[in-house]
Amino acid sequence: MKKISLLTAAATGAAALGLAVPYAQAAPAPAPRELRLTAASHVALPVHDGSADPAQKSFSVSLRAKVKGDNSRVHYRVSFDLTALKGKVDAKVWYGGNSCRRTGDTAVCESDTGVYDAAKVAIVKLRPAKGAASGFTGAIKISGEVAGATVTPWTTKVQLGGPDLAMRPSGLPLHVDTKPGASFALPVAFSNKGTEPAEGLLVRLSATPGLDIAHGKYGNCLYGTYKDGSEAVLCEFSGSFAPGGSWQLAANPSVKASPESFSEEVGYSVNEDTPEERRASLGKATWTRGTGAALKLKPAAAAPTALSLDLNPYDNGKYHYVRVDNPRDYTAVGATLKGRPGETVAASFGFDFKGPGRTGTNDESQLVTRVTLPAGVSVVKRPADCEPVKNRTAGTVWYRCVKPPQSFKAGAQVRFPFKLKIDRIVAGAKGQAWFYHQLPTVDPDAPNAGPQVPAGDDPADNRAKITVVRR
């Protein structure tokens, strides 16, 4: 007897009743993966200086995924249309081995790579052609092909010449020494070393929390304060600033050291007023506009002829370290444990920061509280930021307690809470909370990196006793 499956029977019955019979459909083909090319959006080169090795700039080209993938390898072909640069800018396209080749005004890079997030596929090196004049603008058109994917193209604009703003020496030393409450003038002058005028300028001043620069005086300046207390001033100057010219602020900004200042920094920069630069300069501060008359610029002495043309944004700013003669004092905090043998007690160790000069820590310089318990006391629970360290010579254990990097003002208190058990009371037994700076070592395998340096100006109170008394 012939066997009929339930599915076949159901389909036959449905057909007999004149009902539509659903058919299984093939799964839809997956949508092509979305990739895009990314590179520098704009490259400005100086004109050829006549030397055998003129200035040049390079940028990388990457294939980037819109959505992170599985990093499976793909075969790519990236093409560069260099036609617009002919006779003006020499371009070389390369990337590892022989994956790139040049034919006339077109370069092609072809290879395999994984694209989980982004993968570099080429490097483009540009240098000005001899005799090409300032003012040239062109573009490199970059397109790509990847099987099973769409690739969004990219265009990099290239120009010869342009404004090159650079800060002039202020006359101040790199390290400025001052005292709390004292002020010093900050001469700000700059030049356009480029071959084209700058259209509109932004002059920005910035200072760490111990310095005061935001006086809200000038109507063409914005005055900003950041969450950490640091300040910034952003002044706008309209007009065209010709190559070869030098200018300075008509009134030198005043920088004042606050009562809590200690190791500070002040910086200043000049850039062309563009939407991108304005966004970067404003950052995440809270800004208010000054209410007084506008701050003006005046011509500065001619720039030294030795200045070289580099169209280099890295010389647009300068900074000074400000060393304020202001004491800092810390006091270690120990404890007296009161209880009977077998009892568990709570105790906190650490330090108080008395100031007045502010201080802070980072990954390079840590404030360590070293807790050594008296004999007869054991740890039931320790803080997460205190790690046990075994003294191999003595066979004892102490605890290295460190808070994450942060800044401290006068009145700050740092504590590390322990839960301790008094196993027995040993007559005369003493422990200590020892507080010090610890600096990094050149030996990355050292168990306790760096030398121990006394904290503050009075190291006499960097240690506090930990004792036990019977309750």
N, C-alpha and C positions, 0 to 999 in steps of 0.2 A: 504494500500500500504506500502511495506517495505521501511524503511528509510535507506539510505546508507550515511555514513559520507564522507566528502571530502577526508580525508586521505585514507579511504578504496578504494574510487573510483580512486584516483591517483595511488595507488599501483596496482589495478586491471588493469588500463590502461597501466601502465608501463610493467606489466607481459605480456599483450597481444602483446605488441610491441617487446617482447624479450629483454627488458632492465633489468639490475640488479636492484634489489630492496634493498635499504639500510635498515638495521635493527638497532634499537636502541641498543647500547652496554652498559653494566653495567659499572658504574664508577670504575676506578682502585682502588684497595685497597690502603689505605694510607701507605706510607713508614714507617717502624718501627722507632720510636724515637731513636736518638743516645745519649746514656749516657756513662759516663766513671767514673771509680773510681780514686780518687786522695788521696795521703797520703804523708808522709815523704819519700824522695827518699833514704836517707842514715842516719842511726842512729849509732853513736859510743858510746859504753859503756865502763866505766872503768872496770878492772877486779875486782872480789870480794875481798873486803878488810878484810874478816874474821869476820866482825861484824854481829850482828843479823839483822841489817837494812842497807844493802849495797845500794850504789847509784843506782837510777833507772831513766828511762826516759819514757815519754809517747808521743804518737802522735795520732791525730784523722784521721779518714777515712771518706771521703765524696763521695756522689754520685752526679756527676756534669753533667749538660745538655750541649750539644754542642751548642744548640740553646735554648734560654729562652722560656719556655713553659707557660701553663696556670695555673700551680700550682695544677692541679688535682692530687689526691692521687694515688700512685702506690704501689703495693705490691712488696717488694724486698727481695731477699735472697742473702746475701753476705757471701762467704766462705773464710776461712783463712787456708792455708796449712803451718803448723808450723814444719813440719818434719825436716827441715834443722837446726833447733835450738836445737834439742833434746840433753840434757845433757850439753849444753853450755850456753844457755840463757833461762830463765824462762819467759813465755809470758802469760799475762792475757788479754782476749778480753771481753769487756763489753760495754753496753750502755743502761742506763735507764730501769728500770723494769726487766723483764725476757726475753728480746728480743734476747739475745745471750746465746749460750750453747756450751759446749766443750765436744768432744768425742775423746779421744786419742790425736793425733797430729793435729786434725782438729777442728776449731771453726766455728760456723755458727751464723750469726745475721739475724733475719727475722722479718719484721714488715711492716707497711704502712707509707708512708710519701709523702708530696708534693715536687716536684722538679721543681720549677720555674727556678732557676739558680743552686743552690747547696744545698744539705741537708746532715748533718752529720749523719752517720749510725753506727759508732763504735768508741771506743777508745781502743788503744792497749798500755798496760803497760809492759815494759821490764826491767828485772834486771839480772845481771850476775849470772850464776850458780856457786856455791862454787867449787873451784878447777879448773875451766875452765881457760886455759892459754891465755895470750895475743897473738894476731895474728889470732884468729879465725874469719872467715867470713862466713856468711850464708845469707839466704834470706827468707822473708815471701811472699808467693804468694797469692794474693788477687783476687778473681773472683766474678762475680755477675750475678744474673738472675732477669729480670723484664719482666713481660708479655707485649708483644707488643713493646719491645725495645731491641736494642742491647747494650751490656755493655762491654766496653773495660776494660780489667783487669789491675792490677797494681802490681809492685814488689817493696818491700822495702828491701834494703840491710842492713844487721846488722853486726857490727864488735865488737870485744872485744879488748880493748886497742887501742893505737894510739898516735900520737903526741898531746901534750897539751901545746901550746905556751901561755905564760903569761908574761905581762910586769912587770918588777921589779920597786920598788919605785925609783923615780928620785932624791929624796932628796929635791925637791922644794915643797913649801907649796901649798895647794889647791888654794889659792888666792895669786897671785904674784903681788906685787906693783912696779910700775916703772914710768918713765916720758917720754914724747914725745922725740923721737930721741935716747933714751937709748936702749941698747941691753942686753940680758941675754942669757946664755947658757942653752940648754935643754938636760940634760944627758938622753940617751935612752939605756936601758939595758933590756934583757928579758931572759927567761929560757924555757926549754922544760921539763915540769913536767910530761909528759906522759910516756908510756911504749914502744913506737916505735919512730924511727927517723922521723923528718920532712924533706922532700925532696924539697929543695929550699924555700926561704923566700921572702916575700914582707913586707918591713917596710914603713909605710905611716905616714906622718906628715900633719897636716891641721891647718889652722889659719883663723880667721875672718878678714874682710877687713882692719882693723886698724893695723894689724901686717904683717911684711914682713919676709917670710921664703924662698921664691922661688928665690935663687941666681943663679941657672943654673950652678953649679960648677962641679958636679961629673958625669962622663960618664955612670955610671950604675944607674943613677937616672933620672926620668921624672919630669918635673916641670910644674905644671898646674895652670891655673887661671880660675875662674868661672865668670859668667856674673855679679854677685853681687860684684866682687872684692876680694872675698876670695881666698886663695891660698892653694895649696897642693903639696907635694913632695912624689913620689913613688920610692923607691930604691929596686933593685933586687939583691938577693944574691943566687948564686948557691951552690950546695953541699948538704951533708947530715948532719943534726944537731941532734945528738944523745940524747936520754932521759937522764935527769940528768945534762945536760950541760947548761951553762949560757954564754951569749955574750953581748957585747955592741958596739956601733958605735965607731970606732977608733977616730973620730973627732965629738965633740958635735955640733949639729946644733945651729946656732945663730938666735935668735928671736929679731926683732927690732920693736919698737913702732913708728908708723908714726906720723907726726904732727897732724893728725886728729883723732888719736886713743882716745878711752875713756874706754868703757867696752868691753873687748875682751875675746877671748877664743882660746887656742891652744891645740891640741890633737895629739896623736901618738898611733900607733898600729902595731902589727906584726901578720902575718898570713902565712900559707903555700901557696906556689905559685901554685895555680890551675887556670884553665881557668875561673871558676865561680868567684873566689876571685879577679882575675885580672879585670874582667869586672866590678864588684861592686866597686873596688877601683878607677878605672879610671873615672866612672861616666860621666858627661857631660861637663867636663872642656876642655879647649884648652891646649894641652900638647906639650912640646918641650924637647928633650933630652939634658942633660948636655954635655959639650965638654971637660971636664978635665979628670984627672985620676980617677979611680974607688974609691968610698968610700969603706973602708974595715971594717970588724968586728974583734974584738979581744976578747979573753976570759975575762969574768967578774968573780968577786968573786963568790965562790960557793953559790948556792941558799940556803936559810935557810931550814933546815930539817923539819920545821913545815909546809911547803907548802903541801897541800893535793892534791891528784890526783883527778881531776874532769872532765877532757876533756871538759872544759867549755869555749866556745868562748867569753863569756861575760867578761873574765878577760884578753883578748888579747890587750886591749887598756886602756889608761889613758888620762886625760885632766886636764888642769889648767885654772882657770879664771884669766885674766890679768886685773888688775885695773890700769889705766893710769891717773896720776895726770894732768888732762887737762881740763881747764874750758870750759863750754858750756853756751852760752848766747842767749836768745831769746828776741825779742822786739815785744810787741803787736802792732797791726796796727788798728787804728780807722779811723774816717773820719769827715770832715765838710760838711754837706749837704747844698747846696746853691740853693735856689728856692723861689717860692711864694706859698702861700696857694692854694691847689688844683693841684699843679704840681707834676708830677712823676719824680723821679731822680734815677740814678744808683749809688750804693756805694758798695765797697768791704771791708770786715773786715778779720782779720787773724793775722798772725805773720811772722816775719823774723827770720831766724836762722843764727846767726853770728858765731857759732862754738867757738874756732877752733876744739874742740873735736866733733866727729860725734855722732849722736844719732839715735834713732829709736823708733817705737811703735809696739805693738802687741795687741792681744785681752785682755791681762792681764793689760796693761798699755797704756792708751790712752792720747793723747794730745787734750785737749778740748778748743775751743774758745767759750766763753759764750757771746752772743750778747744781750745787753739790749738797746732798742731804747729810744730816748728822748720822753717825753710826746708830743703828737700832731703829731706823725709820725706813719704810719701804713704800713704793708707789702702788696705789690701787688703780688710779686713773690719771693719765697725763694729758695735757692739751695736744691737739693735733699738730701745732706748730712747735712742739718741743720733741726732739728726737734723742734717744739714749745713745751715749758714746761711752765705750768701754776703755778704761785706762789699763792697757795691757800690762804695764809694769806693776801697778798697785793692785790690779784685779778688781778695782771699784768701777762704778758707773756714775757718770754725771749727765746732765741734760742740756742740750744746746737748743735754746729757744730764740726764734727769729720771726719777726713779723714781715709780711710782704712789703715791698718798697713803698714808702710813703713819706710825706713831709710832716714836720712837727713844729708847732708854735709853743711859746711859753705857756705853761700850765698843762701841757699834754701829759697823760699818764698811761703807761703801758703795763699790763699785767698778764701773767700766765697762771691760770688757776689749776692747782693740783688737788687730788684727793689722796691723802697719805694715811698710812697705818703706823701707829706707834707699836712696834713689836716689843721693844723693851726700852727702858730709859737708862742710857749710859752716862754716868757722871762725867761732866766736863766735855761731852761730845758737842762739836760745833760743825755746822755746814756754812755755806755762803752763797749769796747771789752776786756774781761778778759780772759787771757790765763793761763791754768794750766794743771798739770798732774792729771789724775783721775785713782785711783786704784780700783780693784774689792772689793766687800763686801761679807761677809759671808751670807748675807740675799739676796737670789735670787729674792725676791719680792720687794726689794727696788727700787723706781722709778729712782733714780740716784745713781747707784752703786758706793760705795767706797768713801774714803776721797779725798778731793781736796788738792793737794800738789803743792807748788810753782815750777815753771819750771825754770831750769837753775840755775846758781850760783848767779845771781843778780835779785831777784824777784821784784825789784823796778820798772822795766819796763815791767812787765807782764800785766799792764792795760793801755788802751788808751781811750781817750775821743771820744764820738760821739756827735756832736753838730749841730745846725741848724742856718743858717744865711739867712737873706732876700737878694735875688738877685736883 
